[in-house]
Amino acid sequence: MGDAMRGAHFRLSPTRKQRLLLAQEPRCRDAAGSVHAFVNVGDTIPVDYENGYLRGHGTQVVDGQLLATVCGVVERVNKLVSVRPLRARYNPETGDVVVGRVTEVAPKRWKVDVNSRQDAQLMLSAVNLPGGIQRRRTATDELTMRDLFTENDLISAEVQTLHQDGSLHLHTRSLKYGKLESGQLVKVAPYLIKRLKQHFHQLKQYGVQMILGCNGYVWISALPQSTPDIATDQKRVDSDSLEAAVGTADSPNVEISRDLRERICRLANVVRVLGASGFLIHPDSIVDTYEASLSWGTELKHMFSGEFYVRVVEREAEQRSKKG
C-alpha cells in the first residue's frame, strides 16, 4: 500500500504501515464476503445463474462469467448487479444539495463547477432576487447579475433538472441556498458523502455549521449569531424559518475569533482524514473523530501526520470489531 491515499499524502514509517495493514485486514475481509464487495477490474462477481440476473453498469459477461470493468463497489438491487466506481465524477440526482464554484457569468445564467462531467447551469430565473421579490426578470436584472454571483464565488444550490446529454440545472430559490463566505471548503470523493434527509447541519457545541454537498464538496463555516435549535426543535420549526436560519450564516461582516477559526480548521482536517481513509462522511463520524483528536491531544498541524491517520483507522477497526 502506498503512502498516497485518495489524494492525501501521509508519510508512513514501516511500523505504521504494518499497523495500517493490520487494522485494514478485517475491513477488507468483511467486504469480500458482503453484498457490497470491493472488486478490481477483471474480478469475477458472484451471481445467481439459476434464477437469472440483470447486468448493470461497470460489468461485462466474458465466457459465461460476470466480470467487473471498473474498480469499485458491487451494488445489488433485486436482480440488477452493477459496480459503482470509487473514483468518478459526481453523478447528480434531482433534489441533491450541492456546493459549487461559479466559473462563468453568461447571458441569463451562471456556469457552476459541481464536480460533475459538465458544468451545471444556474439560470437567472432560478435564483432569489434581493429582498425575496417575486417578479419576472428584466434586462436590468441581467445587467446586475454580477451583484449576485461572480466568477470564483462559492454557492450552495439544489439540483433541479437533469438532461439526457448529462447537463444539469440548479436553483437557489430557497433562503438556505446562495453565496458562501467566511468558511472553508473541503473536497472529498462524492461516494463518501452519506445521503441523508438533511445536508445542512449545525454543530452548536462548536459554534459551526456544515453543508455536506452530495457532490463531494463540504463547506464549514461559523454559525449565525442567532438561530433556532434545529437539533431539539426540528419538528416545530417550520421550513421557512429553518432555511432562513441556515442561509443567513455566511456573512462577510461577521468577525470570527481565533478559537472559532481553529475549530473550523480542525473539523476540516477531520473531513480530509476521513476522506483519505475511505470512511463515510456524516455528522456522527465527523464529531466522533473530532472528539478523538481532542482526547489524543493532537494539534492542528499534526493532524496530517502518519500517526494520527493510522490511529483513526485503528480506532474505526476496533469499533467495527466490537459491533460484531
N, C-alpha and C positions, 0 to 999 in steps of 0.2 A: 504494500500500500504506500502510495506516495505521500509526500508532505502536503501537497496541494489538495484541498478538499472543497470541491464545488465553488471555486473562485476565491476562497480564503486560504491563506498560506500560514502554516504553523511549522515552526522548526521543532521537530521531534527527535529527541535522543533515542538511541537503540532501546533503552529501558522503557521509555514512554511508548515507543512503537509496539513493543511487546505487550504492555499493559492495554493499549488500544485494541490490539488484535484479540486479546483475551476477553475484553469487555464486549466486542462486537460479535464474537463467535456464537453465543446463544441467540443473538438477534438474527444473524444470517441463517442459523439452523432452523429457527422457528419460522422464518419467512419461507424457507424452501418447502415446507410442508403445509403451508397455509393456502387459502383460496387466493390471496393476493400475493403470489410468489414473485420474487425478483428473477428476471431472466435476461440473458445476454443474447446477442444476435446469433441465430442458429440453434438455440436451445429448443428442445422438444417440449411442447406444452401438453400435459396430460389432459385428455378429454374423454367423454363417454361416447365411444364409437357406436355402441349398440343402439342407444336412444337418439343418436344424432346430435349435431351441434351447428352453430352458425359462426362462420369465420368473420371476425371484425378487423378493425384497423390494426396494423402492426403484426399481422400474422400471414402465413402463406403455407399452403399444403405442398409438401415435397415427399414423393414416394409414399403417399398414404399417411404421412405424419404431419401434424400441425406444428410449424416452426415459427419462432419469433423473428421478425425482421428488424426490430429495433430493441435497444436496451431499455428496459422499463419494468413496470409492474403489471402483472396479469390481472385483468378485471373480468368478472363473470356476471352477466345479467341474464338470468334464466339460462337459455342455451347459447346466448351470444358470448363469444370469447374474444377479447381484444387485449392489446398491450398498450398501456399508456406510457409514452416515453418520459424518462426522468428529466432530460434536458431538452426542453422545447419551448417555443414561444407560447405566450398566453393564448388559450383557446376560449374566446369570450362566450358568455351566455347572457340572454336577456335578463335584466334585473341585477346583474353583477355590480357591486360597488368597486370602483377603480380609482387609482391615483395616477395622474399622468402629467406630462410636461408639454406645454404649448410649443410647437415647433414652427408654426407659420400662421400668420393672420391673412386670410384670403377673403375675397368678397363674400359677405354674409355668412362666413363660417371661420372657425379656427381648426387647425390640424393639431392633433394631440398624440404624443407618443405614449402608448399604454402597454408597451412590451408585447405587442401583437405583431402579426405578419405585415400589417399595414397600419399607417397612422389613422386614428379614429377621427371622425368629423363631428364637431360641435357646432350646430347651426345657431345663427343669431336668434332665431325664433324659439330655440330650446333653452334659453338662459333667462334668469330673472333680471329684469331691469332694476336700476337703482330705486330703492323705495318700495319694491314689490309691486310696481304699477303694472296692471294688466291691460295691454293695448297692442294694436298691430305695430310692427316695427316699421320705422320710416327711414328715409335716406339719411336723416340726421343721426339716427342710431347707428347706421352703418359707418358713418364717418367717425363716430366716437367709440368704435369697437375696442381700440387700444386702451381706453379708460377702464374697461372691464378686465380684459386679459391681453397680455402682450407676450412676445417671444420669451421663452425660458421660464414663464410663470408655472408654478405647480398648482394643480387644481384637483379637487375630488369631484367625481361625477358618477352617473349610473348609466349602464348600457341600455339604450332604448330599443334599437332595432339592429338586426343582423341581416346581411345580404349574401346571396349565393356566391358572389365574387370574393368573399372574405372581408369586405369592408363592414364597418360598424358605425353607428351614430350614437352619440352620447346626449345626455340632457343634465342640466343643473337647475331644474325648476323648483326643487325643494330648498329650503333655507339651510339645510345641513350641508349642502354642496356649495362649491365655489373655490375662490383662491385660498391657497395655504401659505402662511407666512409664519416666521418666528418658530421654526421647528427643525427637525432633522429627518431626512429621507433615507431609508434603508431598502436595498434591493435584494430579494431572495428569489429562489425558484418558485414559480407560481403554484406548482403542485404541493408545496409545503404549507400553503395557507389553508387552514381548515375552514371549510364553508360553514358559516353559522347564520342564524336568523338576523343577527346584528353584527355589523362590521365596524361600528363606531363604539369605542369602549373608553370609559372614564375610570382611571385608576386614582381615586380621590386620596388614597393613603399616600400617594407620591405627588399629588398635585399635577398629574399628567394625563393626557388623553391620547389615544391611538386610533388610527384608521388602518385596518388590515385590508389593503386592497386585494381583491381576488386575482389581480394581475401580477402579484408578487412585489408590489411597491408598498412599503409600510411607512406611514407618516406618524411621527411622535412629536408632540408639542405640549405647551403648558395649558392647563385648564383655564377657562374663562374665569373672571372674577366671581361671578355668582351663577350657579346652575342648580336645577332641581336634582334631587338624589335619585339618579337613574337606577342604582342597584336595588334600593328598597322601595321606591315609589314607581316602578316601571308600569304597574298596572293602572295606576290612577293618573299618571301624567299623560295628557293627550299627545298625539303625534306631532302636532304643530309646535307645541312648547318644547318638546324633546328635540326636534330638529333645530329650533331656534337656539336652544342651549348649546348644542354641539357646534352649530355653524358660526357662532359669534366668537369662538375661541381664538382664532388666528388673527390677531390684530397687531399690526406693526408697531403700534404705540405702547403696547404692554411691556413694562420693564420686567425682565427675567433675572432673578437673583442667581448668584453663583451656585448656591446649593441646588436650586432647581435645574440649572444647566447640567450639573453633574448627574442628577437623577435621570435626565433625558438621555445623556450620553451613555449612562450605564444600561438603561433599557435598550438603547440602540445597539450597544455591543452584545447584549444578551441575544437579541434577534439575529445578529450576524453569526454568533457562535452556534445557535440552534440551526440556522440555515446551513452552515458549513458541516454540521453533524448529521444533517438529513432528517431532523426531527420535525414533527408537525408543529406549526407555529399558531398558537391561540393564546388567549389571555391567561389561562391557567398555567401553561408551560412557561410563559414569559415571567409571570410573577414568581413561580416556583424557582426558576433558575436565578432570578434577580435576588431573592432572599438567600439562596445558597451562596451566591457570590459575596454577600454581606457577611454571612456566618463564617465563611472561609477567610474573611479579611482581605479579599482580592482587591487591589487598587485598580482604578480605571485603566491605567497604562499597561497593566499586566493581564488584562482580560483576553488579549490576543496571544498570550504565551501558550506554549505547548502543554504546560502543566494544567492550566485552567481548562483547556479544551479536553484533555484526557479525563480530568475529574468530572466534567459534565457528562461525558459518555459513560464513565464507570457508574456514576450516580443513577443515570437512566437505566442501565443494565441491572443494577441492584433493585431498583423499584419494580422493574418488569418481572424479575425473578420472584419477588415477594408476592406479586399478584397472581403468579401461577403459571 
